[in-house]
Amino acid sequence: MKPISRPVLFLILTVALILLAAASLSAGKVWVPWSAWLDAAHDPRWTIVFDLRLPRTILAIAVGVALGLSGAALQGYTRNPLADPGILGVSTMAAFGAVLTLYLGVTMSLPWILPVGAMIGAMIGIAVLLVMSGGTYSILTFILAGMILNMVAGAGVSLALNLAPSPWAVSEIIDWLLGSLADRSADDVRMALPFIAVGCAILLTIGRALDALTLGDMGARSLGIRLEHTRILLALGVGLATGASVAVTGVIGFVGLVTPHLLRPLVGARPSALLLPSALAGAVIVLAADIIVRLTPSAAELKLGVAMSALGGPFFLMLLINLRRRTA
């Protein structure tokens, strides 16, 4: 597929994001027609829009931006097309950090502990992942390291679930595992948005380093890139963005994997050119998926994390098959 100009791509993604955001404010079990927007002061449905759907829409955009950008940054740094916060265990480690605060029962008195726990878990996860990979960038090494990290974090979550002191704690832990944007409030937006913004801003600063790394470690060093500094910024940015996302929505996988692959034929192979488009496209994907789960004809709303896994699993399988054919 022939690459298209960045302004055109940004225009398409921005228009799609605006249209989906408007649809997100209207769609649901109770539809809010455009006529209700013109009489917001008297129409009772405006309360649904402002108190329930507006925070949910903002979080869907923020989480999509965080996951899409994190996936593009990880794939650019590792030169590995399978790098993704969910597949590599970073999201699971963030969930484990959040679940641990729930298990210890400290979130009732100190609500800010939960996002801090999730972000620390994500940072530890990506740091351990980079250490376990041993400085190599082979697909097999990274998948194995990610599987190990996922198993360790999953075992920790299962242990906390098994030893949970109350049914409320069990319910909360299950919510983190499934991932959802339902019933999120303005407090969740205020808690997550600053950390996501800082994490994404950090990731956007390493674009030049990612481009240089396409020449290999030695080539990047010859261009003046400090790889240790880049690694710290990557861990900090992905940790903040992914950790804050998991803190308010739970684990939502495959966004960081799918988004860069959909855009790479349109923007080319340069990693820095993929960062901003992946952020916008990630928001579009999460927002569209959240609208779909709301419109699913079922008594209980389908969890967003379950829906993304159902869509991302076959995509991941096709990607592995294509990579096998190329390397055969």
C-alpha positions in Angstrom: 0.0 0.0 0.0 1.3 3.4 -1.0 2.0 5.8 2.0 -0.2 8.9 2.2 0.8 12.4 3.3 0.8 13.0 7.1 -1.7 16.0 6.9 -4.2 13.8 5.1 -3.8 10.9 7.5 -4.1 13.3 10.5 -7.3 14.8 9.0 -8.9 11.4 8.4 -8.1 10.2 11.9 -9.2 13.5 13.6 -12.5 13.5 11.7 -13.1 9.8 12.6 -12.3 10.6 16.3 -14.7 13.5 16.4 -17.5 11.5 14.8 -17.0 8.6 17.1 -16.8 10.8 20.2 -20.2 12.3 19.2 -21.6 8.8 18.7 -20.1 7.7 22.0 -22.0 10.5 23.8 -25.3 9.4 22.2 -25.1 5.6 22.0 -26.1 3.1 24.7 -29.0 1.3 26.2 -30.7 4.8 26.4 -30.1 6.7 23.1 -29.7 10.4 23.4 -30.9 12.1 20.2 -29.5 15.3 18.9 -32.7 17.1 19.9 -31.7 16.6 23.6 -28.5 18.4 23.0 -30.4 21.5 22.0 -32.4 21.6 25.2 -29.7 20.5 27.7 -31.0 22.6 30.5 -34.4 20.8 30.7 -33.9 17.4 29.1 -33.2 14.8 31.8 -31.1 12.7 29.4 -28.4 15.3 29.5 -27.5 14.0 32.9 -26.7 10.7 31.4 -24.4 12.4 28.8 -22.6 14.6 31.2 -22.2 12.3 34.3 -21.8 8.9 32.6 -20.9 9.1 28.9 -18.6 12.1 28.9 -16.1 10.6 31.4 -16.3 7.3 29.6 -15.6 8.9 26.2 -12.7 11.0 27.5 -11.2 7.9 29.1 -11.6 5.8 25.9 -9.7 8.4 24.0 -7.0 8.8 26.6 -6.5 5.0 27.0 -6.5 4.5 23.3 -3.8 7.2 22.9 -1.7 5.7 25.7 -1.9 2.1 24.4 -1.5 2.9 20.7 1.5 5.2 21.4 3.1 2.7 23.8 2.8 -0.1 21.3 4.4 2.0 18.5 7.2 3.1 20.8 7.9 -0.5 22.0 7.9 -1.8 18.4 10.2 1.0 17.3 12.7 0.5 20.2 12.9 -3.2 20.0 12.5 -3.4 16.2 10.1 -6.2 16.9 6.6 -6.2 15.3 5.1 -8.2 18.1 6.0 -5.8 20.9 2.9 -4.6 22.8 2.2 -3.8 26.5 -0.4 -6.5 26.7 1.4 -9.4 25.0 4.7 -8.6 26.7 3.2 -8.6 30.2 3.5 -4.9 30.9 -0.3 -4.5 31.3 -0.5 -7.6 33.4 2.2 -6.3 35.7 0.3 -3.0 35.9 -2.9 -4.9 36.8 -0.9 -6.9 39.4 0.2 -3.6 41.0 -3.3 -2.3 41.1 -4.7 -5.6 42.4 -2.1 -5.7 45.2 -3.4 -2.4 46.5 -6.9 -3.7 46.4 -5.9 -6.9 48.2 -4.1 -4.9 50.9 -7.3 -2.8 51.4 -5.5 0.6 51.2 -7.5 2.1 48.4 -10.5 3.1 50.5 -8.4 5.5 52.7 -5.8 6.4 50.0 -7.4 6.2 46.5 -4.3 7.6 44.9 -2.4 4.4 45.9 -4.1 2.4 43.2 -2.8 4.3 40.1 0.6 4.6 41.8 0.7 0.8 42.3 -0.4 0.2 38.6 2.3 2.6 37.3 5.0 1.1 39.4 4.0 -2.4 38.3 4.1 -1.3 34.6 7.6 0.3 35.0 8.9 -2.8 36.8 7.4 -5.0 34.1 9.0 -3.2 31.2 12.4 -2.9 33.0 12.4 -6.6 33.7 11.4 -7.3 30.1 14.3 -5.3 28.7 16.7 -7.1 31.2 15.4 -10.6 30.4 15.7 -10.0 26.6 19.4 -9.6 27.3 19.9 -6.7 24.8 18.8 -8.9 21.9 15.9 -8.0 19.7 14.8 -11.3 18.2 11.1 -12.1 18.0 11.5 -15.4 19.8 13.5 -13.9 22.7 11.0 -11.1 23.3 7.9 -13.4 23.1 9.5 -15.8 25.6 10.4 -13.0 27.9 6.9 -11.6 27.6 5.3 -15.0 28.3 7.5 -15.4 31.4 6.5 -11.9 32.6 2.8 -12.6 31.9 2.9 -15.9 33.8 4.6 -14.4 36.8 2.2 -11.4 37.0 -0.7 -13.7 36.3 0.3 -16.0 39.1 0.5 -13.0 41.5 -3.0 -11.9 40.4 -4.4 -15.4 40.9 -2.8 -15.6 44.3 -4.3 -12.3 45.4 -7.7 -13.5 44.0 -7.4 -16.8 45.9 -6.5 -15.1 49.2 -8.8 -12.1 48.8 -10.2 -11.1 52.2 -13.7 -10.2 51.0 -16.1 -10.7 48.1 -15.8 -7.0 47.2 -12.0 -7.5 46.7 -12.7 -10.5 44.5 -15.1 -8.5 42.4 -12.7 -5.6 42.0 -9.8 -8.0 41.0 -12.0 -9.7 38.4 -12.8 -6.2 36.9 -9.2 -5.4 36.5 -8.6 -8.7 34.7 -11.5 -8.2 32.2 -11.1 -4.5 31.5 -14.0 -2.1 31.1 -14.9 1.6 30.8 -18.4 1.1 32.3 -19.4 3.3 35.2 -16.3 5.5 35.1 -16.6 9.0 36.6 -15.0 12.3 36.4 -12.8 11.3 39.4 -11.3 8.5 37.2 -10.6 11.1 34.5 -8.8 13.4 36.9 -6.8 10.6 38.4 -5.6 9.0 35.1 -5.4 11.9 32.6 -2.3 13.8 34.0 -0.2 10.6 34.2 -1.2 9.5 30.7 -0.4 12.9 29.4 3.0 12.9 31.0 3.8 9.4 29.8 2.8 10.1 26.3 4.8 13.4 26.2 7.9 11.4 27.3 7.4 8.8 24.6 7.0 11.5 21.9 10.5 12.8 22.8 12.3 9.6 21.8 11.3 9.6 18.2 14.8 10.6 16.9 16.3 7.8 19.0 13.9 5.3 17.6 14.8 6.3 14.0 18.5 6.0 14.8 18.0 2.5 16.3 16.9 1.2 12.9 20.7 1.4 12.1 21.4 -0.9 15.1 23.0 -0.1 18.4 26.4 0.9 17.0 24.8 3.0 14.4 22.6 4.8 16.9 25.6 5.4 19.3 27.6 6.9 16.4 24.8 9.4 15.9 25.0 10.5 19.5 22.1 8.5 20.9 22.4 7.6 24.5 20.8 4.1 24.6 20.7 3.9 28.4 18.9 7.3 28.5 16.5 6.2 25.8 15.7 2.9 27.7 14.9 4.9 30.9 12.6 7.3 29.0 10.9 4.3 27.3 10.3 2.5 30.6 9.1 5.7 32.3 6.8 6.7 29.4 5.2 3.3 28.9 5.0 2.8 32.7 3.1 6.0 33.3 0.8 5.8 30.2 0.0 2.0 30.5 -0.1 2.0 34.3 -2.5 4.9 34.5 -4.7 3.3 31.8 -4.9 0.0 33.6 -5.5 1.8 36.9 -8.9 3.1 35.6 -9.9 0.5 33.0 -8.2 -2.7 33.8 -6.3 -4.8 31.2 -7.3 -3.9 27.6 -5.0 -5.9 25.2 -3.9 -5.8 21.6 -4.5 -2.1 21.0 -0.8 -1.4 21.0 -0.1 -4.4 18.7 -2.8 -3.9 16.1 -2.6 -0.1 15.7 1.0 0.3 14.4 0.5 -2.6 12.0 -2.6 -1.0 10.5 -0.8 2.3 10.0 2.7 1.2 9.0 1.7 0.7 5.3 0.3 4.3 5.3 3.1 6.2 6.9 6.2 4.1 6.0 8.7 2.2 8.2 10.2 5.2 10.0 9.4 4.7 13.8 9.0 8.4 14.7 6.5 8.9 11.9 4.3 6.2 13.4 4.1 7.7 16.9 1.4 10.4 16.6 -0.7 8.5 14.1 -0.7 5.5 16.3 -1.9 7.6 19.2 -4.8 8.9 17.2 -5.7 5.6 15.7 -5.5 3.9 19.1 -8.1 6.3 20.4 -10.3 5.6 17.3 -10.0 1.9 17.9 -10.8 1.9 21.6 -13.7 4.4 21.1 -15.2 2.3 18.3 -14.9 -0.9 20.3 -16.5 0.7 23.4 -19.4 1.8 21.3 -19.8 -1.7 19.9 -19.8 -3.3 23.4 -22.4 -0.9 24.6 -24.7 -1.8 21.7 -24.3 -5.6 22.2 -27.8 -7.1 22.7 -27.2 -8.8 26.1 -28.5 -8.3 29.6 -25.0 -7.5 30.9 -22.6 -5.3 29.0 -19.7 -7.1 27.3 -16.4 -6.2 28.9 -14.2 -4.1 26.6 -11.1 -6.2 27.4 -12.9 -9.4 26.4 -14.0 -7.8 23.1 -10.5 -6.6 22.3 -9.0 -10.0 23.0 -11.6 -11.6 20.8 -10.6 -9.3 17.9 -6.9 -9.1 18.6 -6.3 -12.9 19.0 -7.0 -13.8 15.4 -5.0 -10.7 14.3 -2.0 -11.9 16.4 -2.3 -15.4 14.8 -2.4 -14.0 11.3 0.6 -11.8 12.1 2.6 -14.8 13.4 1.7 -16.8 10.2 2.9 -14.0 8.0 6.1 -13.6 9.9 6.7 -17.3 9.6 6.2 -17.2 5.9 8.7 -14.3 5.5 11.4 -16.0 7.6 10.9 -19.5 6.1 
